[in-house]
Amino acid sequence: MNKIIRIGTRASALALWQANTLQDLLNAKEIKTELILIKSTGDLDLSQPLYEMGTTGIFTKTLDTALLNNKIDIAIHSMKDVPTLLAKGIQQGAVLERGPVFDVLVKKTSDSLKNDSTIATGSLRRKAQWLAHNPDHNIVPLRGNIQTRLNKLEESAWYGAIFAEAALVRLETEQKQIEVLDWMIPAPAQGALMVVCKSKDKEIFALLQSLNNVEAALCTQIERDFLRTLEGGCTAPIGALVKVDGENIHFKGGVFSLDGKRKFIASETFKIASAKNLGVKIAKTLLLEGASTLLEEFKPSE
């Protein structure tokens, strides 16, 4: 391929890390590339919680528009931020090797948690699961890029704040007091990176497929199918995680009430051979068990 591939990216440090990672992979194949920086609505409004912004794909829509308007050729996203239904005319080209999947608690102190401790997070999923374990704690909202959130934590009286471990690892932030929350079900596709291109661009799609990590693509597809079937966007507290172990697939997923008092959890092991539509089937089972009534709380009022 002789053309220069234009990689669309947001301008945050984490987004640039993702874009540079993709650029390195393509350059290793002797593909010429350039980065095109584009700001999203989610980047411009840092005062309003994401779940109050009234839309999914808040970090991806601007890049989708640039892609469809031929201003860029491909875009890379943190996959957990991508709507489960891609925009018309855009297709998934590759899922790169997955990073750490869990959430972590960054603490200001080595002291033990107290009944009235304050924890910061901008995620309803994290809030709901934390309150399920610690019902008396105070949860406060937290927005901004990774460094901004770390700075806010340092300047606050909070006990700690919750982050995606993958983000801290990728930006090489060194935090002394950190706890991996392996009991907390992560966001579907957390730690994974998705590369998209135009549906009609067969040459670039073939190129991206050469970068596709089959295991990561399988796991995230099941997780996102689960999310889509539950009809949850970024506003609903839904978590899902799939791991491959030999010929087996381990699935754990759930949906939670905001206060953490109600939850519907599925934890099962299947053969890889039965992976087709697995996320859909598990989600439908939870809906029949009563998860549909819980999800009604998060549907916008007419």
Buried (B, 14 or more C-beta within 10 A) or exposed (E): EEEEBBBBBBBBBBBBBBBBBBBEBBEEEEBEBEBBEBEBEBBEBEEBBBBEBEEBBBBBBBBBBBBBEEEBBBBBBBBBBBBBEBBEEBBBBBBBBBBBBBBBBBBBEEEEBEEEBBBBBBBBBBBBBBBBEBEEBEBBBBBBBBEBBBEBBEEBEBBBBBBBBBBBEBBEBEBEEBEEBEEBBBBBBBBBBBBBBBBEBEEBBEBBEEBBBEBBBBBBBBBBBBBBBBBBBBBBBBBBBBEBEEEEBBBBBBBBBBEBEBBBBBEEEBEBEEBEEBBBBBBBEBBEEEBBEBBEEBEEEE
